[in-house]
């Protein structure tokens, strides 16, 4: 039948898309290595002294001033955010396609009277339903997103360490020049904006995933997960209430 052939093509296309995504994963990895390499080079060859003014970013020892490291950190934030968005977007799209392949597989196994075979072949958690904010991004894309977040904090901590050494060295003389303070303020602003952007990307992509899930949760092959979805929502609600109470107490 034409309908069966169309569903078979959709199933095959899902596998083709997964293989094609390997190229995008390699691009993400190469970009990630480039960020680490460039930032690491500047971190190693940068001093803990700020530039005298905007025109002296390289001192007499042929090392970069601390301003350059802060600008490199800001540039790293921007690149990491772009890579994070791309990885999250591709991973969520791959997860949303999984709803279609899951429904196709379920349908054909049940029509052939082999429902039990489906449960024996595919693992119990081999489905796209009831994913949380920690695992809704599918496959390697989810792992890359975790690496990007870890790298963001590593870069931030390393930069703060050098700023701390600068403040420790010159604490007797008060604050550094106005140009240095300007760079520090810009760094803090981009740090806060980057944190907010990470949260916004996760929230928007998770909302996109939930929208697709709600479309399938009412269908025949998604009904078995409907009660689980309610239980998961209750558990999340309880955890949030506990965290809110904990924050109020500890504050």
Secondary structure, 3 states (H helix, E strand, C coil): CHHHHHHHHHHHHHHHHHHHHHHHHHHHHHHHHHHHHHHHHHHHCECCCCCCCCCCCECCCCCECHHHHHHHHHHHHHHHHHHHHHHHHHHHHHHHHHHHHHHHHHHHHHHCCCHHHHHHHCCCCCCCCCCCCCCCCCHHHHHHHHHHHHHHHHHHHHHHHHHHHHHHHCHHHCCCCHHHHHHHHHHHHHHHHHHHHHHHHHHHHHHHHHHHHHHHHCCHHHHHHHHHHHHHHHHHHHHHHHHHHHHHHHC
